[in-house]
């Protein structure tokens, strides 16, 4: 992409950010790994990925962890199932005052993931022997996982299942090597595009979703050529503090303020 060639400094500092967070554990995987069995770890990754909507990732981790502490391991899918009131009380206690539009749907999502596990058990066999396209199709059975032609939550779930630790569970996959996991759509890339000024240059607002996904893939490949999923993983932490306490997002803002000031006084 021409913009990337014209702004090597921005690409370099962003690539540094990607490397900084590449070994940071995925927050959803971190909770799932508390389970004793791989079966349960898979189930909790599916739940966390499905809940990842309209809530900051670090707060989602707290909510997911609260659910895990209250209903650990196999209690996600074994009878007796927790009541709607018990699930909502746990969620509300963890999220505090955050206004989460998905909140009322959490019990249904919880039960739906449990139902999926009961139908697909053993999950380890299902995950390791099913083609990635089949996995994405099967995950559409879960409430709120998405049923459209493009399923970002299902793609994130699949990436978390098969990516190596600490980004994922590192489940071995024995299907055709040419059957590749799609690169997740890192929604924080949109914020980055707007912040660095690329949006106006390429007419981002006028692009349809398919072209925006292609741009996401191109950016992730540029920032992490060996495995673009690493860039998608790191962008989850776009707003999270780095070593000096500043998020990468704030660092970029400061960088552009300084640059604009320098240009203004010269």
C-alpha positions in Angstrom: 0.0 0.0 0.0 1.3 3.4 -1.0 0.4 5.1 2.3 2.5 2.6 4.2 5.6 3.3 2.0 5.1 7.1 2.5 4.9 6.8 6.4 7.7 4.3 7.4 8.1 6.0 10.8 4.4 5.3 11.7 4.7 1.8 10.5 7.9 1.2 12.5 6.5 2.6 15.8 3.3 0.5 15.3 5.4 -2.6 14.5 7.2 -2.0 17.8 3.9 -1.8 19.6 2.8 -5.2 18.0 6.1 -6.8 19.2 5.6 -5.3 22.7 2.3 -7.1 23.2 2.8 -10.2 21.0 3.6 -12.4 24.1 0.9 -10.9 26.3 -1.6 -13.5 27.2 -5.0 -13.2 25.5 -7.4 -12.1 28.3 -10.1 -14.6 27.3 -7.6 -17.5 27.0 -6.1 -16.5 30.4 -9.5 -17.2 32.1 -10.1 -20.4 30.1 -6.7 -21.8 31.1 -7.9 -21.9 34.7 -10.0 -24.9 33.8 -8.6 -28.4 34.6 -9.4 -30.0 31.3 -8.8 -29.0 27.7 -12.5 -29.7 27.0 -13.5 -27.0 29.6 -10.8 -24.6 28.3 -12.2 -24.8 24.8 -15.7 -24.2 26.1 -14.7 -21.2 28.1 -12.8 -19.7 25.1 -16.0 -20.1 23.1 -18.0 -18.3 25.8 -15.6 -15.5 26.2 -15.3 -15.0 22.4 -19.1 -14.9 22.1 -19.4 -12.3 24.9 -16.8 -10.0 23.3 -19.1 -7.3 22.1 -19.5 -3.6 23.2 -17.4 -4.1 26.3 -13.7 -3.2 26.9 -11.6 -6.4 26.7 -10.1 -6.0 30.2 -13.6 -5.6 31.7 -14.8 -8.6 29.8 -11.9 -10.5 31.4 -13.2 -9.6 34.8 -16.8 -10.6 33.9 -15.6 -13.9 32.4 -13.4 -14.6 35.4 -16.3 -13.9 37.8 -18.5 -16.3 35.8 -15.7 -18.9 36.0 -15.3 -18.5 39.7 -19.0 -18.9 40.3 -19.6 -21.7 37.8 -16.1 -23.2 37.3 -15.0 -25.7 34.6 -17.7 -28.1 33.5 -20.5 -26.2 35.3 -20.7 -24.2 32.1 -22.5 -27.2 30.5 -23.4 -29.8 33.1 -26.8 -30.0 34.9 -28.2 -28.4 36.9 -27.6 -25.2 34.9 -27.3 -21.9 36.7 -30.4 -19.7 36.7 -30.8 -16.5 34.8 -30.8 -14.6 38.1 -27.6 -16.2 39.3 -25.8 -15.4 36.0 -27.0 -11.8 35.8 -26.1 -11.2 39.5 -22.5 -12.5 38.8 -22.2 -10.3 35.6 -23.5 -7.2 37.3 -21.3 -7.6 40.3 -18.2 -7.8 38.0 -19.0 -5.1 35.5 -20.1 -2.6 38.2 -21.7 0.5 36.6 -20.6 -0.1 33.0 -23.6 0.1 30.7 -23.3 -3.1 28.6 -26.0 -3.6 26.0 -25.3 -7.4 25.8 -25.8 -7.8 29.6 -29.4 -9.2 29.4 -28.4 -11.7 26.7 -25.5 -13.3 28.8 -27.7 -16.0 30.3 -28.9 -17.1 26.9 -25.3 -17.1 25.6 -24.1 -19.1 28.6 -26.8 -21.7 28.1 -26.3 -21.8 24.3 -22.5 -22.5 24.7 -23.3 -25.3 27.2 -25.8 -26.8 24.7 -23.2 -26.6 22.0 -20.7 -28.4 24.2 -23.2 -31.2 25.0 -23.9 -31.7 21.3 -20.3 -31.5 20.1 -18.5 -33.4 22.9 -15.7 -34.3 22.9 -14.7 -30.8 21.9 -11.0 -31.8 21.6 -11.8 -34.2 18.9 -14.2 -31.8 17.2 -11.6 -29.0 17.2 -8.6 -31.1 16.1 -10.3 -33.0 13.3 -12.7 -30.5 11.8 -11.6 -28.2 8.9 -11.5 -24.5 9.9 -14.3 -23.7 7.6 -16.4 -26.4 9.3 -15.5 -25.0 12.7 -16.6 -21.5 11.7 -19.8 -23.0 10.3 -20.5 -25.1 13.5 -19.9 -22.1 15.8 -22.9 -20.4 14.1 -25.0 -22.8 16.3 -24.2 -20.7 19.3 -26.5 -17.8 20.2 -24.8 -14.4 19.5 -21.8 -16.0 17.7 -23.1 -14.7 14.4 -24.7 -16.3 11.4 -23.6 -14.0 8.5 -21.2 -14.8 5.8 -18.5 -13.1 7.8 -18.3 -14.1 11.5 -15.7 -12.0 13.4 -16.5 -13.6 16.8 -16.2 -17.2 15.4 -12.9 -16.2 13.7 -11.5 -14.8 17.0 -12.6 -18.0 18.8 -10.9 -20.2 16.2 -7.8 -18.1 16.4 -7.8 -18.4 20.2 -8.2 -22.2 20.0 -5.3 -22.9 17.7 -2.8 -20.1 18.1 0.2 -21.0 20.3 0.3 -20.0 23.9 -0.1 -17.4 25.3 -2.2 -16.1 22.4 -4.3 -19.3 22.3 -4.7 -22.8 23.6 -2.3 -24.2 21.0 -4.6 -27.1 20.0 -3.0 -29.3 17.4 -4.9 -29.4 14.1 -4.7 -32.5 11.9 -6.6 -31.3 8.8 -5.2 -30.2 5.4 -2.3 -27.7 6.0 -3.8 -25.5 3.3 -6.9 -25.0 5.4 -5.9 -21.7 7.1 -7.4 -19.8 10.0 -8.6 -16.4 8.8 -6.9 -13.5 10.4 -9.2 -11.9 12.9 -10.6 -8.5 12.2 -9.0 -6.3 14.9 -11.6 -3.5 15.3 -9.0 -1.4 17.1 -7.3 -1.1 13.7 -10.1 1.3 12.8 -9.0 3.6 15.6 -5.4 3.4 14.5 -6.4 4.2 10.9 -8.3 7.3 12.1 -5.5 8.4 14.5 -2.6 8.2 12.0 -4.5 10.0 9.3 -4.7 7.1 6.9 -8.5 7.3 6.8 -8.8 10.5 4.9 -6.0 9.6 2.6 -7.6 6.4 1.4 -11.3 7.3 1.8 -11.8 4.8 4.6 -15.3 6.0 5.4 -16.5 5.2 1.9 -15.2 1.6 1.8 -17.6 -1.3 2.2 -17.0 -3.8 5.0 -15.3 -6.3 2.6 -12.7 -3.8 1.6 -12.2 -2.7 5.2 -11.5 -6.3 6.1 -9.0 -6.6 3.2 -7.3 -3.4 4.5 -7.2 -4.9 8.0 -5.4 -8.0 6.6 -3.0 -5.9 4.6 -2.1 -3.8 7.7 -1.6 -6.9 9.9 0.6 -8.5 7.2 2.7 -5.4 7.0 3.1 -5.2 10.8 3.7 -9.0 11.3 4.7 -10.6 8.1 5.3 -14.1 9.5 2.0 -14.3 11.2 -0.6 -11.5 10.8 -2.6 -13.0 13.7 0.0 -11.6 16.0 -0.8 -8.1 14.9 -4.5 -8.7 15.4 -3.8 -10.0 18.9 -1.6 -7.0 19.8 -4.2 -4.5 18.6 -6.5 -5.8 21.3 -4.3 -3.9 23.7 -4.4 -0.6 21.8 -5.8 1.3 24.8 -3.9 -0.7 27.4 -0.9 0.8 29.3 2.7 0.0 28.2 5.9 0.2 30.2 5.7 3.9 30.9 2.0 3.8 31.8 0.8 5.2 28.5 -1.2 3.3 26.1 0.0 3.1 22.5 -3.1 5.1 21.5 -2.0 8.0 23.8 1.6 7.7 22.6 0.4 8.1 19.0 -1.7 11.2 20.0 1.3 12.8 21.7 3.6 12.0 18.8 1.2 13.7 16.4 0.7 16.7 18.7 4.5 17.2 18.9 4.9 16.8 15.1 2.2 19.3 14.3 3.7 21.7 16.8 7.1 21.3 15.3 5.8 21.9 11.8 3.9 25.0 13.0 6.9 26.7 14.5 9.3 26.1 11.7 
